[in-house]
């Protein structure tokens, strides 16, 4: 078993303590899965394109033991404990909210031929909720590896990502691609992961910010995901229609210079084509041994998401613009859009200046104060105790 992330160990201790308090026994083990930042490659995953995420040092930790009934406890929110008898039997198990992500994984594992029986779970997570950093995927992946280990199932991590995605798509009802779960399960410490979403082939690419005196800021703009579910589904439907009109299975297969008569669909197409190109260009630059050179690609990605894919918002645009004006080498929104987070690649000496500029810009526009933190590429999902 790989050495657990130190922060994951701290979260695991809290999850285990909650388990003991609620259930009056020791858990059989504790597993943790991280949130993620997508360096570049947005909305390309469900178009079978390319992505480059890395795991964040924020985790969902799951303390778990086998049981006679399904019981899910969470330390956040209202500290709820959800009990259910029929978890894993169908998508109509009746479990919703945060517990639905856990129940959905049990259902998806059973559907995939990996039978699981009831467990008790205590969840503790510090992945920022609503920030576009995959807090839901962290929950799914933590419980998935826990259930697999407890029931003796050896599941390839790429297959596990598909199973977790099915839980979110079919059980929870969110039409997401496979990026988030793949990042949580497959990323490695100190690396950004290039992944082909068609076959889930991947390459771990060195991401050494410190050697170039660079810092990656993550800017949670502290804005609600306005219309996120409906708009996300709308963008996916646009891509499917564009692919149908072009006669290709996915927009990843569209010719580079393809055009459509419908302006909206043409802009969606243009974003996917150019975003895939930006991912490939980013990988080449990083493999060439430099990080600073990807700045312009990050900024171009944001412009494409703002103008062609139309998934940005006032808060994200303010953060990106302020960061660039303050000297960031590149900046972009990250995640599904309509709220969430942005990232900014900055020289370490200028990090404080960029952070201050982003906060000041938000205040000047009457926006909520962003939460800003330094990101590092952390370890993917693993057993902690």
Residue pairs with C-beta under 8 A, 6 or more apart in sequence:
1 382
1 383
2 379
2 382
4 12
4 32
4 379
4 382
4 383
4 384
4 385
5 32
5 34
5 57
5 59
5 189
5 378
5 379
5 382
7 57
7 58
7 59
7 378
8 32
8 34
8 59
8 61
8 379
8 382
8 384
9 384
9 385
11 32
11 59
11 60
11 61
11 124
11 125
11 126
12 30
12 32
12 61
12 63
12 124
12 384
12 385
14 61
14 75
14 124
15 27
15 30
15 61
15 62
15 63
15 75
15 122
15 123
15 124
16 26
16 27
16 30
16 63
16 122
16 385
18 63
18 73
18 75
18 122
18 124
19 25
19 26
19 27
19 63
19 65
19 73
19 120
19 122
20 26
20 27
22 73
22 81
22 122
23 65
23 71
23 73
23 120
23 122
25 65
26 65
27 63
27 64
27 65
27 120
27 122
28 64
28 65
28 66
28 150
29 63
29 64
29 65
29 146
29 149
29 150
29 383
29 385
30 61
30 62
30 63
30 64
30 383
30 384
30 385
31 61
31 62
31 64
31 142
31 143
31 145
31 146
31 149
31 381
31 382
31 383
31 384
32 59
32 60
32 61
32 62
32 142
32 381
32 382
32 384
33 59
33 60
33 137
33 138
33 139
33 140
33 141
33 142
33 144
33 145
33 184
33 185
33 380
33 381
34 55
34 56
34 57
34 58
34 59
34 60
34 127
34 138
34 183
34 184
34 187
34 378
34 379
34 380
34 381
35 55
35 56
35 58
35 59
35 60
35 127
35 128
35 133
35 134
35 135
35 137
35 138
35 184
36 53
36 54
36 55
36 56
36 133
36 134
36 137
36 179
36 180
36 183
36 184
36 187
37 53
37 54
37 56
37 133
37 216
37 218
37 334
37 341
37 343
37 375
38 51
38 52
38 53
38 179
38 183
38 334
38 335
39 52
39 53
39 54
39 192
39 207
39 282
39 294
39 298
39 334
39 343
40 51
40 52
40 275
40 278
40 279
40 282
40 294
40 297
40 298
40 301
40 332
41 49
41 50
41 51
41 52
41 53
41 179
41 275
41 276
41 278
41 279
42 275
42 301
42 305
42 309
42 311
42 333
42 334
42 335
42 337
43 177
43 235
43 236
43 239
43 271
43 272
43 275
43 305
43 309
43 311
43 336
44 50
44 51
44 197
44 252
44 272
44 275
44 276
44 279
45 51
45 177
45 178
45 179
45 197
46 175
46 176
46 177
46 178
46 197
46 236
46 239
47 197
47 239
47 243
47 250
47 251
47 252
47 272
48 197
48 198
48 249
48 250
48 252
48 253
49 197
49 198
49 250
49 251
49 252
49 272
49 275
49 276
49 279
50 194
50 195
50 196
50 197
50 276
50 279
50 280
50 283
51 179
51 182
51 194
51 195
51 197
51 279
52 192
52 193
52 194
52 195
52 205
52 279
52 282
52 283
53 179
53 180
53 182
53 183
53 187
53 192
53 193
53 195
54 183
54 187
54 191
54 192
54 193
54 207
54 375
54 377
54 378
55 183
55 184
55 187
55 188
55 189
55 377
55 378
55 379
55 380
56 127
56 133
56 218
56 375
56 376
56 378
57 375
57 376
57 378
58 125
58 126
58 127
58 128
58 133
58 138
59 125
59 126
59 127
59 138
59 142
60 123
60 124
60 125
60 127
60 135
60 138
60 139
60 141
60 142
61 123
61 124
61 125
61 142
61 384
62 121
62 122
62 123
62 139
62 142
62 143
62 146
63 121
63 122
63 123
63 124
64 119
64 120
64 121
64 122
64 143
64 146
64 147
64 150
65 119
65 120
65 150
66 117
66 118
66 119
66 120
66 150
67 118
67 119
67 120
68 118
69 83
69 84
69 85
69 118
70 83
70 84
70 85
70 87
70 88
70 103
70 106
70 118
70 119
71 81
71 82
71 83
71 118
71 119
71 120
71 121
72 81
72 82
72 83
72 95
72 99
72 102
72 103
72 121
72 123
73 79
73 80
73 81
73 82
73 120
73 121
73 122
73 123
74 80
74 81
74 98
74 99
74 122
74 123
74 124
75 122
75 123
75 124
76 123
76 124
76 125
76 129
77 98
80 98
80 99
82 95
82 97
82 99
84 93
84 94
84 95
84 99
84 103
86 93
86 94
87 93
87 95
87 103
87 106
87 107
87 118
88 103
88 106
88 107
88 109
88 110
88 116
89 107
89 110
90 107
91 104
91 107
91 170
91 171
93 103
93 107
93 171
95 102
95 103
98 123
98 139
100 171
100 172
101 136
101 139
101 140
101 143
101 167
101 168
101 172
102 121
102 123
102 139
102 140
102 143
103 171
104 140
104 167
104 168
104 170
104 171
104 172
105 140
105 143
105 144
105 147
105 163
105 164
105 167
106 116
106 143
106 147
107 167
107 171
108 163
108 164
108 166
108 167
108 170
108 171
109 115
109 116
109 144
109 147
109 148
109 153
109 163
110 116
111 166
112 159
112 163
112 166
114 148
114 151
114 153
114 155
114 163
115 151
116 147
116 150
116 151
116 153
117 151
119 146
119 147
119 150
121 143
121 146
123 139
123 142
123 143
125 135
125 138
125 139
127 133
127 134
127 135
127 138
128 135
128 220
128 341
128 371
129 135
130 224
130 225
130 339
130 340
131 220
131 335
131 340
131 341
131 371
132 225
132 334
132 335
132 336
132 337
132 339
132 340
132 341
133 218
133 220
133 335
133 340
133 341
134 180
134 183
134 184
134 335
136 168
136 172
136 174
136 180
137 164
137 168
137 180
137 181
137 183
137 184
138 184
140 164
140 167
140 168
140 181
140 184
141 160
141 161
141 164
141 181
141 184
141 185
141 381
142 381
144 160
144 163
144 164
144 185
144 381
145 160
145 185
145 381
145 382
145 383
147 153
148 154
148 155
148 160
149 383
155 163
157 185
157 186
157 380
158 182
158 186
158 200
158 202
160 181
160 185
161 178
161 181
161 182
161 185
161 186
161 200
162 178
162 181
162 200
164 181
164 184
164 185
165 176
165 177
165 178
165 181
168 174
168 176
168 181
169 175
169 176
174 229
174 232
175 232
175 233
175 236
176 232
176 336
177 197
178 197
178 200
179 195
179 197
182 193
182 195
182 197
182 200
182 202
183 193
183 380
184 380
184 381
185 380
185 381
186 193
186 195
186 202
186 380
187 193
187 204
187 377
187 378
187 379
187 380
188 204
188 377
188 379
188 380
189 377
189 378
189 379
190 206
190 207
190 208
190 377
191 204
191 205
191 206
191 207
191 377
192 204
192 205
192 207
192 286
192 377
193 202
193 203
193 204
193 205
194 202
194 203
194 204
194 205
194 279
194 283
195 201
195 202
195 203
196 202
197 252
198 250
198 252
203 283
205 283
205 286
205 287
206 286
206 287
206 289
207 286
207 291
207 377
208 291
209 215
209 216
209 291
209 376
212 290
212 291
212 292
213 347
213 348
213 349
214 291
214 292
214 329
214 345
214 346
214 347
214 348
215 345
215 346
215 347
215 348
215 351
215 374
216 343
216 344
216 345
216 346
216 374
216 375
216 376
217 323
217 328
217 343
217 344
217 346
217 351
217 354
217 355
217 372
217 373
217 374
217 375
218 334
218 341
218 342
218 343
218 372
218 373
218 374
218 375
219 319
219 323
219 341
219 342
219 343
219 344
219 358
219 370
219 371
219 372
220 340
220 341
220 370
220 371
220 372
220 373
221 313
221 315
221 316
221 318
221 319
221 339
221 340
221 341
221 342
221 362
221 367
221 368
221 370
222 315
222 368
222 369
222 370
222 371
223 313
223 315
223 316
223 339
223 340
223 367
223 368
224 339
225 336
225 338
225 339
225 340
226 313
226 338
226 339
227 338
228 336
228 337
228 338
228 339
231 311
231 337
231 338
232 336
232 337
235 268
235 309
235 311
238 264
238 265
238 268
239 250
239 251
239 268
239 269
239 272
241 265
242 251
242 254
242 260
242 265
242 266
242 268
242 269
243 249
243 250
243 251
243 253
243 254
245 260
245 262
245 265
246 254
246 255
246 258
246 260
246 269
248 254
251 268
251 269
251 272
251 273
252 272
252 276
254 269
254 272
254 273
256 273
258 269
258 273
259 266
259 269
260 266
260 269
267 307
267 308
267 309
267 310
268 308
268 309
270 304
270 308
271 304
271 305
271 308
271 309
274 300
274 304
274 308
275 301
275 304
278 297
278 300
278 301
278 304
281 297
282 294
282 297
285 291
285 293
285 294
285 297
286 294
291 345
292 329
292 345
294 330
294 345
295 328
295 329
295 330
295 345
296 330
297 330
298 329
298 330
298 331
298 332
298 343
298 345
299 320
299 324
299 330
299 331
299 332
301 332
302 312
302 320
302 331
302 332
302 333
302 342
305 311
305 312
305 332
305 333
305 337
306 312
306 317
306 333
309 337
311 333
311 336
311 337
311 338
312 333
312 337
312 338
313 337
313 338
313 339
314 365
314 367
315 339
315 362
315 367
315 368
315 370
316 333
316 337
316 339
316 340
316 342
318 358
318 361
318 362
318 365
318 367
319 331
319 342
319 344
319 358
319 361
319 362
319 370
320 331
320 332
320 333
320 342
320 344
321 361
322 354
322 357
322 358
322 360
322 361
322 362
323 331
323 342
323 344
323 346
323 354
323 357
323 358
324 330
324 331
324 344
325 357
326 350
326 353
326 354
326 356
326 357
326 358
327 346
327 347
327 350
327 353
327 354
328 344
328 345
328 346
328 350
328 354
329 345
329 346
329 347
330 344
330 345
331 342
331 343
331 344
331 345
332 342
332 343
333 340
333 341
333 342
334 340
334 341
334 342
334 343
335 341
343 375
344 354
344 358
346 354
351 374
355 372
358 370
358 372
359 369
359 370
359 372
362 368
362 369
362 370
363 369
